């Protein structure tokens, strides 16, 4: 065995089965895997009538609808890599998971898949943000690295109305 092969064998963790050893296991910041059941994953948008969007942001350390949180999000092109990015929590999912969409501070050339949010305390530079409605994520509560802030209730309501029109989800008032 050559020196390079030996070094690679020491650096790359070995997996018990051949199928999984062909896929690199890159650990995301905070200890969760970049993909799979213990990390944030992109999912198909839930069907019409399956989500009820209601603002429920509470300063309790748990991700609630209307809060912007930070988590390690896998890249669409390569789900084994990704970066820490802001996500708007939309609604609870099953178990300890919530549905979310990612934010971007880059103004989209074509705004059809983005909803403007304005600026807020989730971006320390004060840049305006847009919600990317093209991708839906399932976020385990332990996948949230930190809470950024909550959007104003009227901003969430505007976003919820646009998402309801696009996906057929329902919207409820807090009251």
Secondary structure, 3 states (H helix, E strand, C coil): CCHHHHHHHHHCCCCCCHHHHCCCCCECCCCCECCCCCCCEEECCCCCCCCEECCCCCCCCCCCCCEEEEEEEECCCCCCCEEEEEEEEEEECCCCEEEEEEEECCCCCCHHHEEEEECCCCCCCCCCEEEECCCEEEEEHHHEEEEEEECCHHHHHHHHHHHHHHHCCEECCCC
